[in-house]
Amino acid sequence: MTGAPGAVWQGLDVRTGSVRLHLRIMAVAAQRDTAGERPETGETASADLTGRGKGKPLLMLHGLGVSGVVWQAFARRLVPVWLAVAPDLRGHGSSAHAPGGPAAYQPSDYAADLAGLMDALGIERAPVVGHSLGALVALALAVAQPRRVSALALLDPPVDPQQRNADVAEVYRLRRAPPGALEAFLAQGSSSPPAARALAPIFRQADDAAFEAHLQSPPGAPWAWAAATSVAAPVLVVQADPAQDGVLGDAAAGAFVDRLPHGRRLFLPGARHAVHASHPAEVGAALLEFLSGTGP
């Protein structure tokens, strides 16, 4: 399965507290009155999902420096069963930058935004998929709002203190380098250099403070290890291959999953850190199977 016919990618802005978030919603249209992406202009404090398509809501959270647009191709594998809601996290993509420097870009800050987003969209409870930084945000949301998160899928979460991702610092530096430098770096070793280079303007759009918060944080996210034992929802940890550029080693992956009351682990040999991009069929099938028993 590579995509669902009639899938519609809708964009809108929603204010959650003091931050405006841009988001994209992918679903099979309830009525065949549009195709492709349907942009929406203006900002709203309330924008429920009524009439926006078929499927149960599924939050999809991107990694550091990019935006919800990275889910566009992959999300087609999950509709029409799921209605994919892919926000740009604060300081990323087309969402507003938050004042306050790196202190305003902690996982708890992102999670508070998402709770507000769920309120605005009329989502009482939903599963959450998060990649990298998005995995930490998903975990923070599950800890802060346990009744609102029915399941978690953490894609190569950066919880291994021995596997610090050196690419983050280099991307941060090259965002201010002469044109072409960041594009060349992103294309190195990529199975799709054009797609990798296309991420460069998205990285440049992100707030410096979001990168700085990550670079200044303790390696391995110690808070996540402490919080893991309190996560009530079922959790699927998808581990990329450390021999590629995965950020989660075998020992840390096993130990972290063991701390989760309802955790399971999937290792994908040969998968890159962006597992949903390097192994979309495998990750898509795993998510559909895992989420099928979790409910909304």
C-alpha positions in Angstrom: 0.0 0.0 0.0 1.5 3.3 -1.1 -1.4 5.6 -0.5 -5.1 6.0 -0.3 -7.1 7.3 -3.3 -8.8 10.6 -2.6 -6.5 11.6 0.2 -6.7 15.3 1.0 -4.0 17.4 2.7 -5.6 20.4 4.4 -3.7 23.2 6.1 -4.9 25.7 8.8 -3.7 27.8 11.6 -4.9 27.4 15.2 -4.0 29.5 18.3 -3.2 27.5 21.4 -2.6 29.8 24.3 0.0 32.3 23.3 1.3 30.4 20.3 -0.1 30.1 16.8 0.4 26.7 15.4 0.1 25.7 11.7 -1.1 22.2 11.1 -1.9 19.8 8.2 -4.7 17.3 8.3 -4.7 14.3 5.9 -7.7 12.2 5.4 -9.9 10.7 2.7 -12.4 13.5 2.0 -15.9 12.9 3.2 -17.1 14.5 0.0 -15.4 14.5 -3.3 -15.3 18.3 -3.6 -11.6 18.9 -3.6 -8.3 17.2 -4.2 -4.6 17.7 -3.3 -3.9 20.3 -0.6 -6.7 22.6 0.5 -5.1 25.6 2.1 -7.1 27.6 4.7 -6.2 31.2 5.6 -6.7 33.1 8.8 -6.3 32.0 12.4 -8.9 30.4 14.6 -9.1 29.4 18.3 -11.5 26.6 17.5 -11.4 24.4 14.4 -13.0 21.0 15.1 -12.5 18.1 12.8 -16.2 17.7 11.8 -16.4 17.3 8.0 -12.7 17.2 7.5 -12.6 13.6 6.4 -12.9 10.0 7.4 -10.9 8.3 10.1 -10.0 8.6 13.8 -7.6 11.4 14.7 -3.9 10.6 15.0 -1.4 13.2 16.1 1.9 13.0 14.1 4.9 15.0 15.5 8.0 15.8 13.5 11.6 16.0 14.5 13.9 18.9 15.3 14.2 21.6 12.7 11.7 20.4 10.2 7.9 20.6 10.1 4.7 18.6 9.7 5.1 18.5 6.0 7.6 15.7 6.4 4.7 13.4 7.1 2.8 14.1 3.9 3.9 11.1 1.9 4.0 8.7 4.8 0.6 9.7 6.2 -1.1 8.3 3.1 -0.3 4.9 4.4 -2.5 5.4 7.4 -5.6 6.8 5.8 -8.6 6.1 5.6 -8.3 4.3 9.0 -6.7 7.4 10.6 -7.1 11.1 10.1 -3.5 12.3 10.3 -3.1 15.6 12.2 0.5 16.9 11.7 1.2 20.2 13.4 4.3 22.3 13.0 5.7 22.5 16.5 6.3 25.9 18.0 9.3 27.6 16.3 9.1 25.2 13.4 7.8 25.5 9.9 4.9 28.0 9.6 4.1 28.0 13.3 5.0 31.0 15.4 8.3 31.3 17.2 8.0 31.5 21.0 9.6 34.3 23.0 11.9 33.4 25.8 14.9 31.7 24.1 15.8 28.0 24.6 13.8 27.9 27.9 10.6 28.2 25.8 11.5 25.0 23.8 11.3 22.3 26.4 9.3 19.1 25.8 6.7 20.3 28.3 6.2 23.5 26.4 5.5 21.7 23.1 3.2 19.3 25.0 1.2 22.1 26.5 0.7 23.5 22.9 -0.5 20.1 21.8 -3.0 19.8 24.6 -4.4 23.2 23.5 -4.5 22.0 19.9 -6.5 19.0 20.9 -8.9 21.3 22.7 -9.2 23.5 19.7 -9.8 20.6 17.3 -12.3 18.8 19.7 -10.0 15.8 20.2 -10.7 14.3 23.6 -8.3 11.3 23.2 -5.9 10.1 20.5 -2.8 8.1 19.8 0.4 10.0 19.1 3.2 9.2 16.7 6.5 11.1 17.2 9.8 11.0 15.5 13.0 12.1 17.3 12.2 15.4 19.1 8.6 14.6 18.3 8.9 11.3 20.3 10.1 13.2 23.4 7.2 15.6 22.9 4.7 12.7 22.6 6.1 11.2 25.8 5.8 14.5 27.6 2.2 14.8 26.5 1.4 11.3 27.7 2.9 12.1 31.1 1.1 15.5 31.4 -2.2 14.3 29.9 -2.4 10.6 30.4 -6.2 10.4 29.8 -5.8 12.0 26.4 -3.2 9.8 24.9 -4.4 6.3 24.0 -1.1 5.0 22.6 2.4 6.2 21.7 4.6 5.3 18.8 8.1 6.6 19.4 10.2 6.6 16.2 14.0 6.4 17.1 13.6 8.5 20.2 16.9 10.3 21.3 17.1 8.6 24.8 20.5 7.0 24.5 23.3 9.1 26.1 25.9 7.1 24.1 24.4 7.9 20.7 24.3 11.7 20.5 23.4 12.9 17.0 26.3 15.0 15.7 24.2 16.0 12.7 22.2 18.4 14.9 25.1 20.7 15.6 26.2 20.6 12.0 22.8 21.4 10.6 22.5 24.3 13.2 25.8 25.7 12.0 25.2 25.3 8.3 21.8 27.0 8.5 23.8 30.2 8.5 26.4 29.1 6.0 26.5 30.3 2.3 23.8 28.9 0.1 24.3 25.3 -1.0 26.4 24.2 2.0 23.4 22.8 4.0 21.9 21.3 0.9 25.2 19.4 0.2 25.5 18.2 3.7 21.9 16.9 3.8 22.3 15.1 0.5 25.4 13.1 1.7 24.5 9.4 2.1 20.8 10.1 1.4 18.9 7.6 -0.7 17.0 10.5 -2.2 19.4 13.6 -2.5 16.7 15.9 -4.0 14.3 15.2 -1.1 17.1 15.7 1.4 18.1 19.0 -0.2 14.5 20.1 -0.1 14.6 20.1 3.7 17.2 22.9 3.8 14.8 25.8 3.6 12.6 24.1 6.3 15.6 23.8 8.6 16.5 27.5 8.0 12.9 28.5 8.9 13.2 27.0 12.4 13.9 29.1 15.4 17.6 29.1 16.5 16.3 28.7 20.1 14.7 25.3 19.3 18.1 24.0 18.2 19.9 25.6 21.1 17.4 24.0 23.6 18.2 20.6 22.2 22.0 21.1 22.1 22.0 22.4 25.7 19.9 19.5 27.0 21.5 16.5 28.9 22.4 13.6 26.5 19.8 10.8 26.5 16.9 12.9 27.9 17.2 11.7 31.6 13.7 13.0 32.3 12.3 10.6 29.8 13.8 7.6 31.6 12.3 8.9 34.9 9.0 9.4 33.3 8.8 6.1 31.4 7.6 4.1 34.4 4.5 6.3 34.7 3.3 6.0 31.1 0.0 4.2 31.2 -0.6 4.0 27.5 0.8 1.2 25.3 4.0 2.3 23.6 5.8 1.0 20.5 9.4 2.0 20.2 10.7 1.8 16.7 14.5 1.6 16.7 16.5 2.7 13.6 19.9 1.0 12.9 22.8 2.5 14.9 25.1 1.3 12.1 23.4 3.8 9.9 22.5 7.0 11.7 20.1 5.7 14.3 20.3 7.5 17.7 19.2 4.5 19.9 21.6 1.7 20.6 20.5 -1.8 21.4 21.3 -1.7 25.1 19.5 1.6 25.6 16.5 0.5 23.5 16.0 -2.6 25.5 16.5 -0.9 28.9 14.1 1.9 28.0 11.4 -0.4 26.7 11.8 -2.4 29.9 10.9 0.7 31.9 7.7 1.2 30.1 4.7 -0.6 31.7 3.3 -1.5 28.3 6.2 -1.2 26.0 7.3 -3.1 22.9 10.2 -2.7 20.6 10.6 -3.0 16.8 14.2 -2.9 15.4 14.5 -2.3 11.7 17.9 -3.4 10.4 19.3 -0.9 7.9 16.8 1.8 8.8 18.0 5.4 9.0 17.1 7.8 11.9 14.1 9.0 9.8 12.7 5.5 9.8 9.4 6.6 8.3 11.3 7.9 5.3 13.9 5.1 4.9 11.4 2.2 5.6 7.9 3.6 5.1 6.3 0.3 4.2 7.6 -1.5 7.3 6.8 1.4 9.7 3.4 2.0 8.1 2.4 -1.7 8.5 3.8 -1.7 12.1 1.8 1.3 13.1 -1.5 0.1 11.5 -1.1 -3.2 13.4 -0.1 -1.6 16.7 -2.8 1.1 16.6 -5.5 -1.2 15.5 -6.1 -2.4 19.1 -5.7 0.9 20.9 -8.9 2.8 20.0 -9.2 6.6 19.7 
